[in-house]
Amino acid sequence: MTTATTESTGSSEGIPATTSSKATKVLGWLTLGGFAVLVALAFAWVPEDTRITEQGDVVGQFDAVRLMFVHVPSAILAYTGFGLTFLASLAYLRWRTDWWDMMAHASAEIGVLFGVLTLVTGSIWGRPTWQTWWEWGDVRLVTTLVMVLVFIGYLAVRRIPADVAVKARRSAVIALVGAVNIVIVNRSVDWWENRTLHQQSTLIARKIRDETLFTLSFSFAVGMVLFAWLLLHRFRTAYLQSQIEELEVNEALAERRAEAGIDESPGGRP
């Protein structure tokens, strides 16, 4: 569990000592329980993917299809993270408040996490299904990679030393541009169906077993709970960091005034 602590000084009173709360504890336990149930459903209830050809051969994805319950939710959660970054960045440019900037930053980090997980699980799934780890000619793969790299660049820009407001404004603009990739990635199998190994959505076409559909839907629910847990912790970590930085600045100013002999008490004189 992600936590952050502050030094026990008088000036740090009022700053929370942890990112944990009753809400995050509930979400954490729900996530653990949900994952346990998901594993049981995926391996004990959902059958392997097989079908018999006209020649009598058994073909299909077999047990590799179970990666669906990690890969597909990861892709959806990556879209969610980057989409939330887009909305929070818009809100920041409108109202210029630190709250929206921290929300954009937190959701971008989580989006990158799930974006990388999408690429990794997709590569593992593709090896037994397509006999290749990676295909540069696949438009879905390449656009997903570009989307993740853009938001990694977003996070890199946030680490460049600069004024807080300038850094937030630059990052927001990158997020707005990068969010265009969400639509491109999602629609790529329809727009360039002849340039991808990916099939069109089996959910929309309803070409999916009932057991698989239920388990996939359950994996979405577990993923969203995990996303909420991560987002709360990451946002609170960012808030604590901003409060600690502000405290350090105030303490440094107080030390400089003390060195200069400036009396800050009411009615005091330098």
VMD Tcl script that draws the C-alpha trace (Angstrom):
set ca {
  {0.00 0.00 0.00}
  {1.34 3.39 -0.98}
  {1.85 5.68 1.98}
  {3.63 8.92 2.65}
  {4.75 10.28 6.01}
  {5.80 13.65 7.31}
  {8.22 14.60 10.02}
  {6.62 15.20 13.41}
  {7.36 18.90 13.73}
  {5.04 21.56 15.00}
  {4.88 23.28 11.60}
  {3.74 20.08 9.89}
  {0.56 19.79 11.93}
  {-2.51 19.37 9.77}
  {-0.68 17.45 7.03}
  {-1.96 13.84 6.86}
  {0.70 11.26 7.70}
  {-0.60 8.62 5.27}
  {-2.52 8.21 2.03}
  {-4.60 5.42 3.51}
  {-8.22 5.84 4.61}
  {-11.27 3.70 5.29}
  {-12.27 4.05 1.63}
  {-8.91 2.87 0.29}
  {-8.85 -0.03 2.74}
  {-12.27 -1.16 1.54}
  {-11.19 -0.79 -2.10}
  {-7.99 -2.71 -1.37}
  {-9.81 -5.65 0.19}
  {-12.38 -5.65 -2.62}
  {-9.55 -5.76 -5.16}
  {-7.83 -8.70 -3.45}
  {-11.09 -10.62 -3.09}
  {-12.08 -9.81 -6.65}
  {-8.77 -11.07 -8.03}
  {-9.13 -14.33 -6.11}
  {-12.61 -14.88 -7.55}
  {-11.41 -13.87 -11.03}
  {-8.60 -16.43 -10.98}
  {-11.06 -19.13 -9.93}
  {-13.51 -18.18 -12.69}
  {-10.80 -17.95 -15.36}
  {-9.20 -21.31 -14.64}
  {-12.00 -23.40 -13.16}
  {-15.14 -22.23 -14.96}
  {-14.25 -20.74 -18.34}
  {-13.46 -23.49 -20.88}
  {-10.43 -23.31 -23.14}
  {-10.95 -21.90 -26.62}
  {-11.29 -24.77 -29.10}
  {-13.25 -25.48 -32.24}
  {-13.33 -28.36 -34.70}
  {-12.69 -27.74 -38.40}
  {-14.48 -29.48 -41.24}
  {-11.48 -31.80 -41.50}
  {-11.93 -32.83 -37.87}
  {-8.89 -30.92 -36.56}
  {-9.09 -29.21 -33.17}
  {-7.92 -25.61 -33.40}
  {-8.21 -22.48 -31.29}
  {-6.35 -20.41 -28.71}
  {-6.70 -23.12 -26.04}
  {-5.58 -21.91 -22.57}
  {-3.97 -18.76 -24.00}
  {-7.44 -17.23 -24.25}
  {-7.42 -16.75 -20.46}
  {-5.01 -13.85 -20.97}
  {-8.08 -11.99 -22.19}
  {-9.10 -11.36 -18.60}
  {-5.95 -9.32 -18.00}
  {-5.21 -7.92 -21.45}
  {-8.63 -6.48 -22.33}
  {-9.31 -4.82 -18.93}
  {-5.77 -3.40 -18.99}
  {-6.48 -1.76 -22.34}
  {-9.76 -0.31 -21.06}
  {-8.07 1.00 -17.91}
  {-5.29 2.57 -20.00}
  {-7.97 4.38 -22.01}
  {-9.60 5.42 -18.73}
  {-6.37 6.77 -17.28}
  {-5.44 8.74 -20.37}
  {-9.02 9.94 -20.86}
  {-9.12 11.20 -17.28}
  {-5.78 12.93 -17.86}
  {-7.33 14.65 -20.88}
  {-10.37 15.84 -18.90}
  {-8.32 16.97 -15.90}
  {-5.94 18.85 -18.20}
  {-8.86 20.64 -19.84}
  {-10.16 21.56 -16.40}
  {-6.72 22.82 -15.36}
  {-6.41 25.08 -18.40}
  {-9.88 26.43 -17.60}
  {-9.57 26.98 -13.83}
  {-5.77 26.79 -13.21}
  {-6.09 24.94 -9.90}
  {-3.50 22.54 -8.49}
  {-6.22 19.95 -7.79}
  {-6.84 19.34 -11.49}
  {-3.12 19.28 -12.26}
  {-2.50 16.64 -9.60}
  {-5.45 14.61 -10.90}
  {-4.05 14.72 -14.44}
  {-0.61 13.65 -13.22}
  {-1.95 10.79 -11.10}
  {-4.22 9.39 -13.80}
  {-1.46 9.61 -16.43}
  {0.87 7.48 -14.31}
  {-1.83 4.85 -13.85}
  {-2.67 4.98 -17.56}
  {0.97 4.32 -18.46}
  {1.06 1.41 -16.01}
  {-1.92 -0.27 -17.63}
  {-0.73 0.71 -21.12}
  {2.54 -1.12 -20.59}
  {0.65 -4.09 -19.13}
  {-1.53 -4.11 -22.25}
  {1.51 -4.29 -24.52}
  {3.21 -7.00 -22.45}
  {0.16 -9.25 -22.12}
  {-0.71 -8.68 -25.77}
  {2.76 -9.79 -26.82}
  {2.54 -12.92 -24.67}
  {-0.94 -13.70 -26.00}
  {0.14 -13.09 -29.57}
  {2.98 -15.62 -29.48}
  {0.83 -18.80 -29.39}
  {-2.03 -17.19 -31.34}
  {-0.17 -15.46 -34.18}
  {3.23 -17.19 -33.83}
  {4.93 -13.85 -33.22}
  {5.76 -11.67 -30.23}
  {5.39 -8.43 -32.19}
  {4.30 -7.33 -35.65}
  {5.33 -3.84 -36.75}
  {2.80 -3.94 -39.56}
  {-0.09 -4.29 -37.10}
  {-1.67 -0.86 -36.80}
  {-3.30 -1.64 -33.43}
  {0.04 -2.62 -31.89}
  {1.93 0.37 -33.26}
  {-0.72 2.96 -32.36}
  {-0.95 1.55 -28.83}
  {2.82 1.80 -28.46}
  {2.73 5.41 -29.71}
  {-0.04 6.26 -27.25}
  {1.94 4.87 -24.30}
  {5.16 6.60 -25.42}
  {3.37 9.96 -25.71}
  {2.20 9.75 -22.11}
  {5.60 8.55 -20.94}
  {6.85 11.75 -22.58}
  {4.12 13.63 -20.68}
  {5.50 12.26 -17.40}
  {9.07 13.09 -18.48}
  {8.10 16.71 -19.16}
  {6.67 16.94 -15.66}
  {10.11 16.09 -14.26}
  {11.86 18.92 -16.09}
  {12.73 21.70 -13.61}
  {10.43 24.65 -14.20}
  {7.92 26.91 -12.51}
  {4.98 24.86 -11.25}
  {2.41 26.73 -13.34}
  {4.56 26.56 -16.49}
  {5.16 22.84 -16.01}
  {1.45 22.19 -15.49}
  {0.50 24.19 -18.58}
  {3.04 22.40 -20.81}
  {1.90 19.02 -19.53}
  {-1.76 19.85 -20.10}
  {-1.12 20.72 -23.74}
  {0.75 17.43 -24.28}
  {-2.15 15.53 -22.67}
  {-4.67 17.17 -25.01}
  {-2.62 16.21 -28.06}
  {-1.86 12.71 -26.78}
  {-5.50 11.93 -26.06}
  {-6.21 11.91 -29.81}
  {-4.43 8.54 -29.87}
  {-7.12 7.00 -27.67}
  {-9.66 7.27 -30.49}
  {-7.13 6.13 -33.10}
  {-6.16 3.03 -31.11}
  {-9.75 2.11 -30.33}
  {-10.97 2.46 -33.92}
  {-7.85 1.18 -35.69}
  {-9.21 -2.34 -36.30}
  {-12.21 -0.81 -38.10}
  {-10.37 1.90 -40.01}
  {-7.48 -0.33 -41.12}
  {-8.96 -3.83 -40.87}
  {-6.56 -5.16 -43.52}
  {-3.48 -3.94 -41.62}
  {-3.95 -5.64 -38.29}
  {-3.85 -9.14 -36.84}
  {-6.44 -8.09 -34.26}
  {-10.02 -9.16 -34.78}
  {-12.92 -6.77 -34.40}
  {-14.69 -6.67 -31.05}
  {-16.22 -10.02 -30.14}
  {-18.37 -8.24 -27.55}
  {-20.08 -6.09 -30.17}
  {-20.43 -9.07 -32.52}
  {-21.64 -11.23 -29.57}
  {-19.30 -14.03 -30.58}
  {-18.39 -15.03 -27.05}
  {-19.48 -17.76 -24.65}
  {-21.70 -16.83 -21.71}
  {-19.09 -18.00 -19.18}
  {-16.39 -15.97 -20.91}
  {-18.62 -12.91 -21.17}
  {-19.48 -13.01 -17.46}
  {-15.85 -13.48 -16.41}
  {-14.68 -10.71 -18.73}
  {-17.32 -8.36 -17.32}
  {-16.24 -9.31 -13.81}
  {-12.62 -8.59 -14.72}
  {-13.69 -5.09 -15.83}
  {-15.34 -4.51 -12.44}
  {-12.26 -5.71 -10.53}
  {-10.04 -3.56 -12.73}
  {-12.09 -0.43 -12.06}
  {-11.91 -1.02 -8.30}
  {-8.13 -1.40 -8.61}
  {-7.98 1.77 -10.70}
  {-9.90 3.72 -8.06}
  {-7.59 2.39 -5.31}
  {-4.47 3.38 -7.23}
  {-5.87 6.79 -8.16}
  {-6.79 7.69 -4.59}
  {-3.36 6.74 -3.29}
  {-1.46 8.46 -6.11}
  {-3.51 11.65 -5.86}
  {-3.04 11.82 -2.10}
  {0.69 11.21 -2.52}
  {0.85 14.16 -4.93}
  {-1.11 16.32 -2.50}
  {1.17 15.41 0.44}
  {4.21 16.13 -1.70}
  {2.87 19.59 -2.60}
  {2.11 20.33 1.05}
  {5.57 19.22 2.17}
  {7.24 21.30 -0.55}
  {5.21 24.35 0.50}
  {6.15 23.71 4.13}
  {9.84 23.46 3.23}
  {9.67 26.74 1.33}
  {7.99 28.49 4.26}
  {10.56 27.10 6.70}
  {13.42 28.22 4.43}
  {11.94 31.73 4.22}
  {11.54 31.84 7.99}
  {15.19 30.85 8.43}
  {16.35 33.56 6.02}
  {14.27 36.18 7.83}
  {15.68 35.01 11.15}
  {19.23 35.28 9.78}
  {18.46 38.79 8.56}
  {17.10 39.74 11.99}
  {13.55 40.34 10.79}
  {11.01 40.13 13.62}
  {7.80 38.54 12.27}
  {5.85 38.90 15.53}
  {2.92 41.37 15.62}
  {4.31 44.87 15.98}
  {7.87 43.62 15.48}
  {10.50 45.57 13.60}
  {13.46 44.48 11.48}
}
mol new
graphics top color blue
foreach p $ca { graphics top sphere $p radius 0.5 }
foreach p [lrange $ca 0 end-1] q [lrange $ca 1 end] { graphics top cylinder $p $q radius 0.2 }
display resetview
